[in-house]
Amino acid sequence: MSNDYKSLGLDKKDIDQLRQHNLTYLLDKIKSRQQMYELQTMRLQTALERMEKNLAAAREAQMSLLPKGLAGVPEIRFYARFLPSQYVSGDIYNIFRLDERHVGLYHIDISGHGVAAALFSISLSHLLTTVASRRSVLKVPTDEPPYYRICEPDEVILSLDEDQYYEQFGVYFTMIYMIVNLHEHTIRFCRAGHNPPVVIRKNGDTDIFQEGGLPIGWRFPRKDVVGNIQYEPGDLLFLYSDGITDAENEMGKPFSRTRMLDHVRANSKKRMCENIDALLINLKKYCGSDNYEDDISIMGLEFLK
């Protein structure tokens, strides 16, 4: 009988004393309760493993939505990095050809992070399709050739804001949407609460374009301004989420936009991918780890022609 209670951490002497006082029934209750807890622990562990597997699959699904490059546009070299603070992220971005003359791109940072923000970001990506349709906010069908119209950046922002996401879902987001004219070397953009775009000129000068309005999702009147950027071959364009600039070191001091700009400017002669990878190495060194509180994403464009 004493062997039945070894898992409780009792020796033979303890068990014999309890038996003398007819208290072994207490040991049976304790043992039964322990077995129940062990079974619950196994079930929780199984559920946790299943959840982690599902989250890993969700991460892969979200990563598959993000562009790996920009094929068929020799005028632009594109590179991006994406570091979710959890399995999935509220940051989302894309770059795509709108037609033979124009390339569109957006960068979005949804309030919060994790599964809820990621699911919302996927829903947004379905609205931001380049197929001309009544559902798309980027291109709408027309009755005259070429039978579509590319929506202006402020139209895109206004269309998204009409759904009042905060009132419906408790969510808002910042966004920047750009249309690059490959023939005229111009960029028209609208910025809704997002970090301002940064252009590192070929000669090393830095331009930061501050035009912009409120985030999307609140019921505030919009007065969005369309900004204009003129670029030349050799110029670099950076878009980034505030997960980079707000990341803190052990002293609680943020990495800051100044430190980020100093880095990309100092490394502007490198290839875009090398510049951004070096930035993330610098960020990890500054913070002491790569476990960040917020999602991190950065996009870089190098204009070649």
Contacts in CASP RR format, 6 or more apart in sequence:
PFRMAT RR
TARGET T0000
AUTHOR 0000-0000-0000
METHOD contacts of the structure
MODEL  1
MSNDYKSLGLDKKDIDQLRQHNLTYLLDKIKSRQQMYELQTMRLQTALER
MEKNLAAAREAQMSLLPKGLAGVPEIRFYARFLPSQYVSGDIYNIFRLDE
RHVGLYHIDISGHGVAAALFSISLSHLLTTVASRRSVLKVPTDEPPYYRI
CEPDEVILSLDEDQYYEQFGVYFTMIYMIVNLHEHTIRFCRAGHNPPVVI
RKNGDTDIFQEGGLPIGWRFPRKDVVGNIQYEPGDLLFLYSDGITDAENE
MGKPFSRTRMLDHVRANSKKRMCENIDALLINLKKYCGSDNYEDDISIMG
LEFLK
1 15 0 8 1.000
1 19 0 8 1.000
1 24 0 8 1.000
2 12 0 8 1.000
2 15 0 8 1.000
2 16 0 8 1.000
4 31 0 8 1.000
5 15 0 8 1.000
5 27 0 8 1.000
5 31 0 8 1.000
7 31 0 8 1.000
7 34 0 8 1.000
8 27 0 8 1.000
8 30 0 8 1.000
8 31 0 8 1.000
8 34 0 8 1.000
10 27 0 8 1.000
15 24 0 8 1.000
15 27 0 8 1.000
18 24 0 8 1.000
18 26 0 8 1.000
18 27 0 8 1.000
52 87 0 8 1.000
55 87 0 8 1.000
55 88 0 8 1.000
55 115 0 8 1.000
56 87 0 8 1.000
58 87 0 8 1.000
58 88 0 8 1.000
58 115 0 8 1.000
58 118 0 8 1.000
59 84 0 8 1.000
59 87 0 8 1.000
59 88 0 8 1.000
61 122 0 8 1.000
62 84 0 8 1.000
62 88 0 8 1.000
62 89 0 8 1.000
62 92 0 8 1.000
62 118 0 8 1.000
62 121 0 8 1.000
62 122 0 8 1.000
63 82 0 8 1.000
65 92 0 8 1.000
65 94 0 8 1.000
65 122 0 8 1.000
65 125 0 8 1.000
66 80 0 8 1.000
66 82 0 8 1.000
66 92 0 8 1.000
66 93 0 8 1.000
66 94 0 8 1.000
67 78 0 8 1.000
67 80 0 8 1.000
67 93 0 8 1.000
67 94 0 8 1.000
67 95 0 8 1.000
67 96 0 8 1.000
69 78 0 8 1.000
69 79 0 8 1.000
69 80 0 8 1.000
69 95 0 8 1.000
70 76 0 8 1.000
70 77 0 8 1.000
70 78 0 8 1.000
70 95 0 8 1.000
70 96 0 8 1.000
70 97 0 8 1.000
70 103 0 8 1.000
72 97 0 8 1.000
73 97 0 8 1.000
73 103 0 8 1.000
73 182 0 8 1.000
74 304 0 8 1.000
74 305 0 8 1.000
75 182 0 8 1.000
75 303 0 8 1.000
75 304 0 8 1.000
75 305 0 8 1.000
76 103 0 8 1.000
76 180 0 8 1.000
76 182 0 8 1.000
76 301 0 8 1.000
76 302 0 8 1.000
76 303 0 8 1.000
76 304 0 8 1.000
77 271 0 8 1.000
77 272 0 8 1.000
77 301 0 8 1.000
77 302 0 8 1.000
77 304 0 8 1.000
78 95 0 8 1.000
78 272 0 8 1.000
78 299 0 8 1.000
78 300 0 8 1.000
78 301 0 8 1.000
78 302 0 8 1.000
79 272 0 8 1.000
79 273 0 8 1.000
79 276 0 8 1.000
79 299 0 8 1.000
79 300 0 8 1.000
79 302 0 8 1.000
80 93 0 8 1.000
80 276 0 8 1.000
80 297 0 8 1.000
80 298 0 8 1.000
80 299 0 8 1.000
80 300 0 8 1.000
81 276 0 8 1.000
81 277 0 8 1.000
81 280 0 8 1.000
81 296 0 8 1.000
81 297 0 8 1.000
81 298 0 8 1.000
82 89 0 8 1.000
82 91 0 8 1.000
82 93 0 8 1.000
82 296 0 8 1.000
82 297 0 8 1.000
83 280 0 8 1.000
83 290 0 8 1.000
83 292 0 8 1.000
83 295 0 8 1.000
83 296 0 8 1.000
83 297 0 8 1.000
84 90 0 8 1.000
84 91 0 8 1.000
84 113 0 8 1.000
84 114 0 8 1.000
84 118 0 8 1.000
84 295 0 8 1.000
84 296 0 8 1.000
85 113 0 8 1.000
85 114 0 8 1.000
85 291 0 8 1.000
85 292 0 8 1.000
85 293 0 8 1.000
85 294 0 8 1.000
85 295 0 8 1.000
85 296 0 8 1.000
86 113 0 8 1.000
86 114 0 8 1.000
86 115 0 8 1.000
87 114 0 8 1.000
87 115 0 8 1.000
88 114 0 8 1.000
88 115 0 8 1.000
88 117 0 8 1.000
88 118 0 8 1.000
89 113 0 8 1.000
89 114 0 8 1.000
89 117 0 8 1.000
89 118 0 8 1.000
89 121 0 8 1.000
89 295 0 8 1.000
89 297 0 8 1.000
90 108 0 8 1.000
90 109 0 8 1.000
90 110 0 8 1.000
90 112 0 8 1.000
90 113 0 8 1.000
90 114 0 8 1.000
90 117 0 8 1.000
90 118 0 8 1.000
90 120 0 8 1.000
90 121 0 8 1.000
90 295 0 8 1.000
91 107 0 8 1.000
91 108 0 8 1.000
91 109 0 8 1.000
91 110 0 8 1.000
91 121 0 8 1.000
91 241 0 8 1.000
91 295 0 8 1.000
91 296 0 8 1.000
91 297 0 8 1.000
92 107 0 8 1.000
92 108 0 8 1.000
92 110 0 8 1.000
92 121 0 8 1.000
92 122 0 8 1.000
92 124 0 8 1.000
92 125 0 8 1.000
92 297 0 8 1.000
93 105 0 8 1.000
93 106 0 8 1.000
93 107 0 8 1.000
93 108 0 8 1.000
93 239 0 8 1.000
93 297 0 8 1.000
93 299 0 8 1.000
94 105 0 8 1.000
94 106 0 8 1.000
94 125 0 8 1.000
94 128 0 8 1.000
95 103 0 8 1.000
95 104 0 8 1.000
95 105 0 8 1.000
95 299 0 8 1.000
95 301 0 8 1.000
96 103 0 8 1.000
96 104 0 8 1.000
96 105 0 8 1.000
96 130 0 8 1.000
97 103 0 8 1.000
97 104 0 8 1.000
97 130 0 8 1.000
98 104 0 8 1.000
98 130 0 8 1.000
98 138 0 8 1.000
98 139 0 8 1.000
98 150 0 8 1.000
98 179 0 8 1.000
99 146 0 8 1.000
99 150 0 8 1.000
101 181 0 8 1.000
101 182 0 8 1.000
101 183 0 8 1.000
102 150 0 8 1.000
102 179 0 8 1.000
102 180 0 8 1.000
102 181 0 8 1.000
102 182 0 8 1.000
103 179 0 8 1.000
103 180 0 8 1.000
103 182 0 8 1.000
104 138 0 8 1.000
104 177 0 8 1.000
104 178 0 8 1.000
104 179 0 8 1.000
104 180 0 8 1.000
105 177 0 8 1.000
105 178 0 8 1.000
105 180 0 8 1.000
105 239 0 8 1.000
105 299 0 8 1.000
105 301 0 8 1.000
106 128 0 8 1.000
106 175 0 8 1.000
106 176 0 8 1.000
106 177 0 8 1.000
106 178 0 8 1.000
107 175 0 8 1.000
107 176 0 8 1.000
107 194 0 8 1.000
107 239 0 8 1.000
107 240 0 8 1.000
107 241 0 8 1.000
107 297 0 8 1.000
107 299 0 8 1.000
108 121 0 8 1.000
108 124 0 8 1.000
108 173 0 8 1.000
108 174 0 8 1.000
108 175 0 8 1.000
108 194 0 8 1.000
109 173 0 8 1.000
109 174 0 8 1.000
109 175 0 8 1.000
109 194 0 8 1.000
109 241 0 8 1.000
109 242 0 8 1.000
109 295 0 8 1.000
109 297 0 8 1.000
110 117 0 8 1.000
110 120 0 8 1.000
110 121 0 8 1.000
110 124 0 8 1.000
110 171 0 8 1.000
110 172 0 8 1.000
110 173 0 8 1.000
111 117 0 8 1.000
111 170 0 8 1.000
111 171 0 8 1.000
111 172 0 8 1.000
111 173 0 8 1.000
113 294 0 8 1.000
113 295 0 8 1.000
116 171 0 8 1.000
117 171 0 8 1.000
117 295 0 8 1.000
120 165 0 8 1.000
120 169 0 8 1.000
120 171 0 8 1.000
120 173 0 8 1.000
124 160 0 8 1.000
124 173 0 8 1.000
127 135 0 8 1.000
127 136 0 8 1.000
127 137 0 8 1.000
127 160 0 8 1.000
128 136 0 8 1.000
128 137 0 8 1.000
128 138 0 8 1.000
129 135 0 8 1.000
129 136 0 8 1.000
129 138 0 8 1.000
130 136 0 8 1.000
130 138 0 8 1.000
130 139 0 8 1.000
131 139 0 8 1.000
132 139 0 8 1.000
132 140 0 8 1.000
132 141 0 8 1.000
132 147 0 8 1.000
132 148 0 8 1.000
132 149 0 8 1.000
133 139 0 8 1.000
133 140 0 8 1.000
133 141 0 8 1.000
134 140 0 8 1.000
134 141 0 8 1.000
137 151 0 8 1.000
137 155 0 8 1.000
137 156 0 8 1.000
137 159 0 8 1.000
137 160 0 8 1.000
138 150 0 8 1.000
138 151 0 8 1.000
138 156 0 8 1.000
139 148 0 8 1.000
139 149 0 8 1.000
139 150 0 8 1.000
139 151 0 8 1.000
140 148 0 8 1.000
140 149 0 8 1.000
140 151 0 8 1.000
141 147 0 8 1.000
141 148 0 8 1.000
142 148 0 8 1.000
142 149 0 8 1.000
150 179 0 8 1.000
151 159 0 8 1.000
152 179 0 8 1.000
152 188 0 8 1.000
152 190 0 8 1.000
152 226 0 8 1.000
153 177 0 8 1.000
153 178 0 8 1.000
153 179 0 8 1.000
153 188 0 8 1.000
153 189 0 8 1.000
153 190 0 8 1.000
153 224 0 8 1.000
153 226 0 8 1.000
153 227 0 8 1.000
154 190 0 8 1.000
154 224 0 8 1.000
154 225 0 8 1.000
154 226 0 8 1.000
156 177 0 8 1.000
156 190 0 8 1.000
157 175 0 8 1.000
157 177 0 8 1.000
157 190 0 8 1.000
157 192 0 8 1.000
157 216 0 8 1.000
157 222 0 8 1.000
157 224 0 8 1.000
158 222 0 8 1.000
158 224 0 8 1.000
160 175 0 8 1.000
160 216 0 8 1.000
160 217 0 8 1.000
161 192 0 8 1.000
161 216 0 8 1.000
161 217 0 8 1.000
161 218 0 8 1.000
161 222 0 8 1.000
163 217 0 8 1.000
164 217 0 8 1.000
164 218 0 8 1.000
164 219 0 8 1.000
165 171 0 8 1.000
165 172 0 8 1.000
165 173 0 8 1.000
165 216 0 8 1.000
165 217 0 8 1.000
166 172 0 8 1.000
166 217 0 8 1.000
166 218 0 8 1.000
166 219 0 8 1.000
167 217 0 8 1.000
167 219 0 8 1.000
171 217 0 8 1.000
172 215 0 8 1.000
172 216 0 8 1.000
172 217 0 8 1.000
172 218 0 8 1.000
173 215 0 8 1.000
173 216 0 8 1.000
173 217 0 8 1.000
174 192 0 8 1.000
174 193 0 8 1.000
174 194 0 8 1.000
174 195 0 8 1.000
174 215 0 8 1.000
174 216 0 8 1.000
175 191 0 8 1.000
175 192 0 8 1.000
175 193 0 8 1.000
175 194 0 8 1.000
175 215 0 8 1.000
175 216 0 8 1.000
176 189 0 8 1.000
176 190 0 8 1.000
176 191 0 8 1.000
176 192 0 8 1.000
176 194 0 8 1.000
176 195 0 8 1.000
176 197 0 8 1.000
176 239 0 8 1.000
177 189 0 8 1.000
177 190 0 8 1.000
178 187 0 8 1.000
178 188 0 8 1.000
178 189 0 8 1.000
178 197 0 8 1.000
179 187 0 8 1.000
179 188 0 8 1.000
179 189 0 8 1.000
180 186 0 8 1.000
180 187 0 8 1.000
181 187 0 8 1.000
181 188 0 8 1.000
185 230 0 8 1.000
185 231 0 8 1.000
185 232 0 8 1.000
185 303 0 8 1.000
186 228 0 8 1.000
186 229 0 8 1.000
186 230 0 8 1.000
186 231 0 8 1.000
187 228 0 8 1.000
187 229 0 8 1.000
187 231 0 8 1.000
187 237 0 8 1.000
188 226 0 8 1.000
188 227 0 8 1.000
188 228 0 8 1.000
189 197 0 8 1.000
189 209 0 8 1.000
189 211 0 8 1.000
189 226 0 8 1.000
189 227 0 8 1.000
189 228 0 8 1.000
189 229 0 8 1.000
190 212 0 8 1.000
190 224 0 8 1.000
190 225 0 8 1.000
190 226 0 8 1.000
190 227 0 8 1.000
191 197 0 8 1.000
191 209 0 8 1.000
191 211 0 8 1.000
191 212 0 8 1.000
191 213 0 8 1.000
191 227 0 8 1.000
192 212 0 8 1.000
192 213 0 8 1.000
192 214 0 8 1.000
192 215 0 8 1.000
192 216 0 8 1.000
192 224 0 8 1.000
193 212 0 8 1.000
193 213 0 8 1.000
193 214 0 8 1.000
193 215 0 8 1.000
194 239 0 8 1.000
195 239 0 8 1.000
195 240 0 8 1.000
195 241 0 8 1.000
195 242 0 8 1.000
195 245 0 8 1.000
195 257 0 8 1.000
196 208 0 8 1.000
196 209 0 8 1.000
196 210 0 8 1.000
196 211 0 8 1.000
196 212 0 8 1.000
197 208 0 8 1.000
197 209 0 8 1.000
197 229 0 8 1.000
197 237 0 8 1.000
197 238 0 8 1.000
197 239 0 8 1.000
198 206 0 8 1.000
198 207 0 8 1.000
198 208 0 8 1.000
198 237 0 8 1.000
198 238 0 8 1.000
198 239 0 8 1.000
198 240 0 8 1.000
198 261 0 8 1.000
198 264 0 8 1.000
199 206 0 8 1.000
199 207 0 8 1.000
199 208 0 8 1.000
199 209 0 8 1.000
199 229 0 8 1.000
199 231 0 8 1.000
199 235 0 8 1.000
199 236 0 8 1.000
199 237 0 8 1.000
199 238 0 8 1.000
200 206 0 8 1.000
200 235 0 8 1.000
200 236 0 8 1.000
200 238 0 8 1.000
200 264 0 8 1.000
200 265 0 8 1.000
200 268 0 8 1.000
201 207 0 8 1.000
201 232 0 8 1.000
201 235 0 8 1.000
202 232 0 8 1.000
202 233 0 8 1.000
202 234 0 8 1.000
202 235 0 8 1.000
204 265 0 8 1.000
204 268 0 8 1.000
206 261 0 8 1.000
206 265 0 8 1.000
207 229 0 8 1.000
208 261 0 8 1.000
209 227 0 8 1.000
209 229 0 8 1.000
211 225 0 8 1.000
211 226 0 8 1.000
211 227 0 8 1.000
212 224 0 8 1.000
212 225 0 8 1.000
212 227 0 8 1.000
213 222 0 8 1.000
213 223 0 8 1.000
213 224 0 8 1.000
213 225 0 8 1.000
214 220 0 8 1.000
214 222 0 8 1.000
229 237 0 8 1.000
231 237 0 8 1.000
231 303 0 8 1.000
232 303 0 8 1.000
233 303 0 8 1.000
233 304 0 8 1.000
233 305 0 8 1.000
234 302 0 8 1.000
234 303 0 8 1.000
234 304 0 8 1.000
235 302 0 8 1.000
235 303 0 8 1.000
236 264 0 8 1.000
236 268 0 8 1.000
236 272 0 8 1.000
236 275 0 8 1.000
236 300 0 8 1.000
236 301 0 8 1.000
236 302 0 8 1.000
236 303 0 8 1.000
237 300 0 8 1.000
237 301 0 8 1.000
237 303 0 8 1.000
238 264 0 8 1.000
238 298 0 8 1.000
238 299 0 8 1.000
238 300 0 8 1.000
239 298 0 8 1.000
239 299 0 8 1.000
239 300 0 8 1.000
240 260 0 8 1.000
240 297 0 8 1.000
240 298 0 8 1.000
240 299 0 8 1.000
241 294 0 8 1.000
241 295 0 8 1.000
241 296 0 8 1.000
241 297 0 8 1.000
241 298 0 8 1.000
242 294 0 8 1.000
243 292 0 8 1.000
243 293 0 8 1.000
243 294 0 8 1.000
243 295 0 8 1.000
243 296 0 8 1.000
244 255 0 8 1.000
244 260 0 8 1.000
244 279 0 8 1.000
244 283 0 8 1.000
244 296 0 8 1.000
244 298 0 8 1.000
245 254 0 8 1.000
245 255 0 8 1.000
245 256 0 8 1.000
245 257 0 8 1.000
245 260 0 8 1.000
246 254 0 8 1.000
246 255 0 8 1.000
246 293 0 8 1.000
246 294 0 8 1.000
247 254 0 8 1.000
247 255 0 8 1.000
247 283 0 8 1.000
247 286 0 8 1.000
247 287 0 8 1.000
247 292 0 8 1.000
247 293 0 8 1.000
247 294 0 8 1.000
247 296 0 8 1.000
248 254 0 8 1.000
248 255 0 8 1.000
248 287 0 8 1.000
248 293 0 8 1.000
249 255 0 8 1.000
249 286 0 8 1.000
249 287 0 8 1.000
249 288 0 8 1.000
250 287 0 8 1.000
250 288 0 8 1.000
255 283 0 8 1.000
255 286 0 8 1.000
255 287 0 8 1.000
259 286 0 8 1.000
260 279 0 8 1.000
263 278 0 8 1.000
263 279 0 8 1.000
263 282 0 8 1.000
264 275 0 8 1.000
264 279 0 8 1.000
267 274 0 8 1.000
267 275 0 8 1.000
267 278 0 8 1.000
267 279 0 8 1.000
268 275 0 8 1.000
270 278 0 8 1.000
271 302 0 8 1.000
272 300 0 8 1.000
272 301 0 8 1.000
272 302 0 8 1.000
276 298 0 8 1.000
276 300 0 8 1.000
279 298 0 8 1.000
280 290 0 8 1.000
280 296 0 8 1.000
280 298 0 8 1.000
283 296 0 8 1.000
284 290 0 8 1.000
END
